[in-house]
Amino acid sequence: MKLLIINGPNLNMLGKREPGIYGNQTFEEFFTELQSKFATTDLSYFQSNIEGELITKIQDADDRFDGVILNAGAYTHTSIGIGDAIKAISKPVIEVHISNTFGREEFRHQSYISPNAQGVILGFGLQSYELAIQSFLTS
Protein backbone atom coordinates (compact mmCIF):
# COMPACT_ATOMS: atom_id res chain seq x y z
CA MET A 1 0.00 0.00 0.00
CA LYS A 2 1.22 3.48 -0.92
CA LEU A 3 0.22 6.28 1.45
CA LEU A 4 1.04 9.97 1.29
CA ILE A 5 1.23 12.10 4.42
CA ILE A 6 0.65 15.79 3.71
CA ASN A 7 1.31 18.43 6.36
CA GLY A 8 0.26 22.04 6.05
CA PRO A 9 1.49 25.34 7.44
CA ASN A 10 3.79 25.54 10.45
CA LEU A 11 4.04 21.77 10.83
CA ASN A 12 7.64 22.13 9.65
CA MET A 13 8.16 23.79 13.04
CA LEU A 14 7.29 20.70 15.09
CA GLY A 15 9.83 20.25 17.85
CA LYS A 16 10.12 24.03 18.25
CA ARG A 17 6.55 25.31 18.01
CA GLU A 18 4.48 25.22 21.20
CA PRO A 19 6.01 22.00 22.58
CA GLY A 20 3.32 21.85 25.27
CA ILE A 21 0.78 21.23 22.50
CA TYR A 22 2.84 19.65 19.72
CA GLY A 23 5.72 17.94 21.56
CA ASN A 24 9.49 18.15 21.15
CA GLN A 25 10.00 15.84 18.17
CA THR A 26 10.40 17.04 14.59
CA PHE A 27 8.14 15.47 12.01
CA GLU A 28 11.16 14.25 10.08
CA GLU A 29 12.32 12.29 13.16
CA PHE A 30 8.83 10.90 13.64
CA PHE A 31 8.49 10.03 9.93
CA THR A 32 11.66 7.91 10.15
CA GLU A 33 10.04 6.02 13.04
CA LEU A 34 6.84 5.55 11.00
CA GLN A 35 8.81 4.14 8.08
CA SER A 36 10.47 1.64 10.40
CA LYS A 37 7.25 0.69 12.19
CA PHE A 38 5.30 0.27 8.93
CA ALA A 39 8.16 -1.17 6.85
CA THR A 40 5.83 -3.01 4.46
CA THR A 41 3.92 0.18 3.66
CA ASP A 42 5.29 2.63 1.10
CA LEU A 43 5.07 5.94 2.99
CA SER A 44 5.81 9.32 1.43
CA TYR A 45 5.77 12.73 3.08
CA PHE A 46 5.18 16.28 1.85
CA GLN A 47 4.96 19.54 3.79
CA SER A 48 4.21 23.04 2.58
CA ASN A 49 3.18 26.36 4.04
CA ILE A 50 1.56 27.26 0.71
CA GLU A 51 -2.10 26.41 0.14
CA GLY A 52 -1.83 25.96 -3.64
CA GLU A 53 1.04 23.50 -3.27
CA LEU A 54 -1.06 21.41 -0.87
CA ILE A 55 -3.98 21.41 -3.35
CA THR A 56 -1.71 20.33 -6.21
CA LYS A 57 -0.20 17.54 -4.09
CA ILE A 58 -3.69 16.26 -3.18
CA GLN A 59 -4.69 16.29 -6.85
CA ASP A 60 -1.50 14.48 -7.91
CA ALA A 61 -1.98 11.85 -5.18
CA ASP A 62 -5.08 10.50 -6.91
CA ASP A 63 -2.99 8.71 -9.56
CA ARG A 64 0.00 7.79 -7.41
CA PHE A 65 -1.21 6.70 -3.96
CA ASP A 66 -3.80 4.44 -2.36
CA GLY A 67 -4.69 7.05 0.22
CA VAL A 68 -3.76 10.37 1.82
CA ILE A 69 -3.25 11.32 5.45
CA LEU A 70 -3.74 15.08 5.69
CA ASN A 71 -2.98 17.50 8.47
CA ALA A 72 -3.84 20.78 6.78
CA GLY A 73 -2.91 22.77 9.88
CA ALA A 74 -4.61 26.15 10.02
CA TYR A 75 -5.90 25.69 6.45
CA THR A 76 -8.29 23.12 7.93
CA HIS A 77 -10.35 26.03 9.23
CA THR A 78 -10.07 28.36 6.24
CA SER A 79 -9.50 26.53 2.96
CA ILE A 80 -12.51 25.73 0.84
CA GLY A 81 -10.00 24.97 -1.94
CA ILE A 82 -8.40 22.10 -0.02
CA GLY A 83 -11.83 20.71 0.80
CA ASP A 84 -12.75 20.89 -2.88
CA ALA A 85 -9.49 19.15 -3.88
CA ILE A 86 -10.38 16.24 -1.60
CA LYS A 87 -13.83 16.02 -3.20
CA ALA A 88 -12.23 15.96 -6.64
CA ILE A 89 -10.10 12.84 -6.08
CA SER A 90 -11.17 9.23 -5.84
CA LYS A 91 -8.65 8.14 -3.20
CA PRO A 92 -9.64 8.27 0.49
CA VAL A 93 -8.29 11.02 2.72
CA ILE A 94 -7.97 10.76 6.51
CA GLU A 95 -7.85 14.12 8.30
CA VAL A 96 -5.48 14.16 11.27
CA HIS A 97 -4.59 16.66 13.96
CA ILE A 98 -1.99 16.37 16.68
CA SER A 99 -4.05 18.31 19.22
CA ASN A 100 -7.72 18.04 20.09
CA THR A 101 -8.92 20.98 18.03
CA PHE A 102 -12.25 21.00 19.89
CA GLY A 103 -10.41 21.70 23.14
CA ARG A 104 -8.75 24.78 21.68
CA GLU A 105 -9.89 28.13 20.30
CA GLU A 106 -13.39 28.18 18.85
CA PHE A 107 -12.21 28.98 15.31
CA ARG A 108 -10.43 25.58 15.32
CA HIS A 109 -13.78 23.79 15.73
CA GLN A 110 -14.66 24.40 12.04
CA SER A 111 -13.15 22.09 9.40
CA TYR A 112 -13.50 22.38 5.63
CA ILE A 113 -11.71 19.01 5.39
CA SER A 114 -13.96 16.81 7.55
CA PRO A 115 -17.07 16.76 5.31
CA ASN A 116 -14.94 15.34 2.48
CA ALA A 117 -12.65 13.04 4.48
CA GLN A 118 -13.15 9.34 5.04
CA GLY A 119 -12.50 9.94 8.74
CA VAL A 120 -10.96 12.28 11.30
CA ILE A 121 -8.39 11.44 13.98
CA LEU A 122 -7.37 14.12 16.46
CA GLY A 123 -5.94 14.68 19.88
CA PHE A 124 -3.54 11.73 20.11
CA GLY A 125 -0.35 13.67 19.45
CA LEU A 126 1.83 12.30 16.69
CA GLN A 127 0.17 8.93 17.26
CA SER A 128 -2.78 10.37 15.28
CA TYR A 129 -0.73 9.64 12.14
CA GLU A 130 -0.10 6.05 13.24
CA LEU A 131 -3.81 5.54 13.83
CA ALA A 132 -4.53 6.88 10.34
CA ILE A 133 -2.04 4.46 8.78
CA GLN A 134 -3.56 1.59 10.75
CA SER A 135 -7.02 2.56 9.53
CA PHE A 136 -5.86 2.17 5.92
CA LEU A 137 -4.18 -1.15 6.63
CA THR A 138 -7.19 -2.69 8.39
CA SER A 139 -9.95 -1.48 6.06
N, C-alpha and C positions, 0 to 999 in steps of 0.2 A: 504494500500500500504506500502511495506517495501522498504526503501531507505537507501543506505549506502553512507556516506560522507567519502571520503578518502583524507587526506592531506599529502603532501610530505615534503621534507626537509625544515627545518627552520620555518615551520608554527607552530611548538610548541613554538616558540618565539614571537608569536603575543602578543601585549601589551607592549613588550620591544623593538622589532626590528623595526627600522626606523618608528617611530610612524607617521611621516609626510606622509608616503606612506600607511602604514598598520593600523594606528589607535592605540588606547590605550587599547583596549579590548582584553582579552585572547580569544582563540577560545572556551575554555571550558565554559566561561561565555556566549558567544554568542550561543553556542550549547544548553545550558539550555533555553535560550530565544526561539530558534527555536522549541524545544520540546514543549514548552508552546503554541507557536503560531500555530503550526501544530499538535495539540494534537491527532487528529484522524489518523495521519500518524506515522508509526513505523520507527523512525529514529535511525540509529546507526552511530557511528563515529570511525574512525581509523586514526592514524597518525604515520608515521615512517620517519626517515631520511635515511632508507636503501632501495635501489632500489628493491632488490629481495623480500623484505617483501611486498612492494607495489604491485608487480607483482602477488605474491601468493594471496594477498587479493582480487585483481581484479578477478583472476581465481576462487577463492572460492565463490565470490559474485554471479556467474552465477546460482548456485543452491539454493541460500538462499535469494536473493533480487530481487525486481522488476526493480531496476535501480540503477545506481551509479552516484554520483556527485564527480568529481575528480578535485582536485587542486594539480597537480603533482609538483608544485613549479619549481625549476630550472631543474628538470628532464624533464619538458615539452620540453625543448630546446635541450636535449641531449639523451634521452632514446628511442632508437628504440625498446627495449624490452617491455617497458610499452605500446607503440603504438601497438606492436604485441599482447600483452595480451588482449587489448581491441578488436582487430580483432577476437580473438579466442573465445570470449564469445558471447552469444546470447542476453544478456540484454543490454539495451541502456545505454550509458555513456554520461553525460553532462560535458564538460570541463569548469571549472570556474577559474577566477583569480580575486583577490581583486583589483589590479591596472590595468590600461590600458597598457598592455604590449607593444602596438604599440607606445606609447608615451614615452617609456623608451629606454634603450640601444638597439642597433640594433640586438644583438644576441638574445634578447627576442622576436623578431618578428617571429622567426621560431618555429613551434610546431610540434612535432611528434605525438601529441595526436589528434589534430584537424581533420586530414583526416579520422580518425576512430571514431570520436565522433558524436553523434546525433546532437549536437549543441555546441556553445561556448558562454559563458557569461563572460564579463570582464569589469573592470573599474568602478563598482558600489560599491566598498568597500565590506564589509561583506554582503551587500544586494545581491551581486551576487549569494550567496548560496540560499537565499530566492527565487530569480527569478528562479533558477534551480528547486527547489522543486515545485514551482507553475507550471513550464512547465510540470512536470510529472503529476501533479494533473489535469491539464486541457487538456491533450492530449488523 
